[in-house]
Amino acid sequence: IEVIRVLHVDDDPNQYEFIKFFLNQIDPILQVHCVATPDEVFEELEKNKYDCLVTDFQMPEMNGIELSTKVREKNSIPIILYTGQGSEEVAEAAFTIGIDDYIRKEMDPSHYQVLAKRIRHVVEKKQAETLYENVVEQARDAMCILIDGKIVFANHSAIQLFRQNSLEDLIGTNPLSKNRDILKPGFHRLEMEGKNSEKQYLEISSSPMTYSGKDAILCFLWDMTEKRILEQEKKISQERFRALVEISQDGIATIDLPGYVTFINDAFTELTGYSKEELIGMSYKKTTLEDDIESVFRIFNKVYRTGKPNKSCLWTTVCKDGTHRLIEHSAFPLRNDKGEIIGFRGVGRDV
């Protein structure tokens, strides 16, 4: 912190010079601006930025507790009640309304060292809290805290995840109650019903913590609904494709880059006379006429280099019983999810 701007209010003018002199001598980054009335406090807070408010308790227009209460309605600035007429009742009232610290005025000038340290402490604490709140609120991951299975805190991403309008709509609810394992440390998955009876699929990381002095569970949540839907659609598409492949009258096979069969359909077994169990893991060379092996290799190499299919090429297949069949082939690149070529898909028809 390069500078801490302190607004000091006290109806005793003698306090001004003492406060300015001693605080600046003790901690040079403290810049103190003094005013005499609560009205001036409101004007200064409206016009200028301050890091801490130090207020006397006994003042003509309103006391320090009343002033702090009004300030708190619009401003979260750290407040220190600094008074020579305090008591335990005053201190209790101060902390009840959210005043950050309470210090009694002393005759010994050394107490200014305590005041300077307290000012720096409440300002640094406020900055740390603000930074923490910003990080939590702006995090893309949803986060919530549960006590006895009910939400007591949630960030903005969690409010959106649970399709609510505000934090107040979530506090006290237990949308994760269907899976009690969530209260245990670890990684969990949950299917839940959102608004309009829509299904939501969540992945949740839970860990124990203490919140407001109570045992709590900190949960990070990720909405996997879209991914789950895409996976289901992909699975359905794959099943439909497999069904079409199996009923196709053309022989269909896939081989990996080294040239070994990884999949064949029923029509391909009829073409060769081999069973599926025999063909899976077999080199394409074993079912290819020796004179054609070199040309077949060149076809696969061209498909791999260009990434484009090679259609309507002929080579002779050697069947299990030793007979030969002239097959019209089409070779296509086989890719993984990253678009990388990992093999070839072939379609063959007996001509």
N, C-alpha and C positions, 0 to 999 in steps of 0.2 A: 504494500500500500504506500503510495507516494504522498498522499495527503488525506487527512481526516477532517472534514468540516463539521464543527460542533456549534450548535445553536444553544446558547445559554440564556435562560430567562430567570430574572430575580428582581424584585422590586427594591432591593437595597443597592444603590449605586456603588457603595464601597466594595461590593463583591466583584464588580466588573474587572478592575485592574488586577486584583489578586488572582482571579481565575486566568486571565489572559497571560499574565507574567509567569506565574508558576507552571502552568500547563505547557506553555511554549518552551520554558527552560528545561522541563523534565523530558518532554517528547516533542521535538521540533516539527513533526508532521501534523501536530494538532493545531488547526486554525480555528480560533474561537471568535464567534460573533455574538455580542450580548444585546439583549433587549429587556425592557422593563415590564411589559404587559402581555397578557395572553393574546390580545388582538394583534400585537406585533408579531407574535409567534405564527399565527395563521397567515399573516401577510408574507412573512419570510418563506414559509413552507410552500406557499402558492407561487412565489416568484423564483426562488432559488433552491438548489439541491443541497441538502445536508445529510450527513452520515449518522449523526446522533443528536438527540435532544436532551439537554440537562436542565431540569426544572426544579425550582424551589417549591416547597409545599405550601407555606402560608403566604398568600398574596391577596390584595384587596378585591379584585374582581371575581376571581375563582381560585380555588386551591389547586395544587399540583395534580391531585387525583382527578379532579373535574376536567382540568386542562388535558391531561393525558387521555381521558376517556373520549373527549371530542376529537383529539388528534387521531386516535386509533380508528375512528369511523372512516377516515379517508386515507390514512397514511400508515405504513408499516415500519416507519423509522424506529430504530432502537431508542428507548427512553430510559433515562436514569433519574430517579427522584433523589435530589440532593438537598437536604434540609437539616437545620439545627434544632427543629422542634418536633422531631419524629418520635414514634413509639412503636411498640409491637403491633398495635391495631392499625397504625398508618402503614407499616410495612406489609401487613397481611392484605390490606385493601389495595395496595399498590400492585402486588403480585397477582391478585385476583383479577384485575382488569387488564393484565398483560404487560405491565411495566417490566423492563428487562433487568433492572438492578436498583438497589436502594442503598444510599450512602449517607451517613450522618456527617454534618459539618463539625470540624474540630478546630481548636485554637492552634494546635501544633501544625506548622506549615508542611510537615512531612506527610500529612494526610492527602496532600495534593498528588503525591506519588501514587497513592492508592486510587484516587479518582482517575488519573491519567491511565493507569493500567486497566481499570474497569471500562473506561471509554473504548480503549483499543480492543479489549476482549469482546464487548458486545457488538462492535462493528465487524470484527473478524468473524464472529459467530454468525452474524446476519449474512455476511457475504458467502460464507460456506453453505448456509441453509438455502440461500437464493440459487447458488450454483447447483446444489444437489436437486432442488426442485426443478430447475430448468432442464437438467440432464434427464431426470425421471419423466417429466412431462413431455419432453420432446423425443423420448426414445420411441423407436418404431415398434419395439417389442411390447406387447401388453404385459402389464404387471399389476398384481393385486396382493393384498395382505388379508389373511383369514384369521379370525379368532373364533373358536368354537364352531368352525365351519361356515361362519358368516363373514362377508366382506366388510372390512373396516376402512380400507383404503384402496384406491385404484387410480392408475394414471389415465391420461387422455386416450391412449391406444386401447386400454382395457374397456373404457366406456364405449368406444366404437365397436370393439369386438363383440361385446354383449348387446350391441344395438340399442343402447340407452341414450337419453338426451343429456344427462348430467350425472355428476358423481352422487348427488342425493338420491337418484333413482336406483343406484346400486348398493349404497350403504345399508347394511342390515339384511341383505338378501343372500341366498345361498344357491346360486345357479349351478355350482359344481357338486351339489350334494349327492347326485346319482352315483358317484364313485367315491366311496369313503377312503380308498387307497390314496387319493390325492392329498389327504392329511398326513401321509407318510412321506419321508424324504425319498426322492428318486424321480424317475421319468415315467409319465403316465399318458395314456390316450383316453379320450372321452368323446362319446357321441351324445349330443344334447339337442334339445328342441329349442330353436330360437323363436323370434317373432314370426307370425303367420305360419306357424307349424313347420318352418323350414328346418331341415337337419343341419347341424353344425358339427364338424369334426375337429377336435382340438388336440394338440400335443402340449403337455404341461410338465414343467420342471419345478418340483417342490423342494423347499429346504426350510428347516426350523429357524426361528429367530425370536427376539423379544421386541414387542411393540407396546408402547405405553405401559411398560411394566408387566405385561402379560405374555404368556407363551403364545406364539403365533406361527403361521405358515406363510412364507413368501413364495408366490407362484409367478413364474414367467409362462406366458401362454402364446401359442402360435395357431392361427386359424389355418387348418389344412383342408378346409371344405373344398376349395377349388381344385387343389391337387388330388383329393380323393375322388372327386367327380371325374377329373381327367383320367385318372387311373382306371376307374370303372368303365369309362367310355373306351379307353384304349383296350381294356380286357375284352369288352364286347366286340370291338372291331377285330381284335385278333381271333376271337372265337369264330366270328362270321367268316373271316378270311380263311381260317383253317378248314371250316366246313366246306367253303367253295373249292379249296384246294383238294380236299379229299374226294369230292364228287366229280372233279374235273376228269375228262377223258384223256387229257394230255398228261404225260408224265412230268412231274414237278419235283425238283430236288434242290437242295442247297449244299454247297461245299465251302469249307474254310479256305484261307489263303494257302496253306500247304497242300490242299487238294484232296482232303478227306471229306466224305459225305457226312453231313450233320442232320439232314432231314430228307425224307422222300414220301410221296403219297402212294396210294394203292395202285394207281395207273402205272407208276414207274416200276413197281414190282412185277406187274403183268408184262411190261416191256422186256424186262431182263430175266425173269424167272427166279430171281433171288427174293428172299423174304426181307422184311424191313430190318429184322435183327441182323441179318447177314450184311446188308448194305450199309447200315450206320457204322461209321468208322472205317469204311473201305475206301481205298484210293480210287479216284476216277480212272486211273490208268488200267485198273484190272478189268473194267467193263468197256474199255476203248480199244479198238483194233490198233495193233502196234504201229502200223503205217500212218495212223491218224494222230498219234499222241503228240507229235511235234506241232502240228497245225492247231490242235485243240489248245495246247499250251500258249501259242501265240495269240489265240483269241482271248483267253483269260487275261493275258498280259496287257492286251490292248484295252480291254474293259477296265482293268485296274488303273492304267496310266491315264486314260481319258475320262473315266467316270461315267461313260456313256454305254448303253447296251449295244450288243452286237446281235443282230437279228438274222434269221434264215441262213444258218450255216449248216452244212451236212457233215456228219461223220458216222462211222460204223460202230455200233454197239455190239459187244460180244456177250451173248446170253450165257446163263448158267449151264445150259446143255451144250454149249459150244457153237450153236448156230449164230449167224450174223444178221443184224437188222440195220438197215439204213435209216437213220433218225435225223429229222430236221430239227435243229436246236436253235433256241434263242437264249443268249446269256446276258444277265443283268447284274449290276453291282449290288451287293448286299451291305447295308450300312448300319452302324449302331446309332444310339441316341445323339451322339455328338456329330454325326454325319461322316464319320470315318468309315472307309471301306474295310470290312472284315471278312469278306468272302464273296461268293457269287450265287445267284439263283438261276437255275436253268429250267427251261420248258422244252420238252421234247415230244415230237409226234412221229409215229411210225409211217414212213412213206414208201 
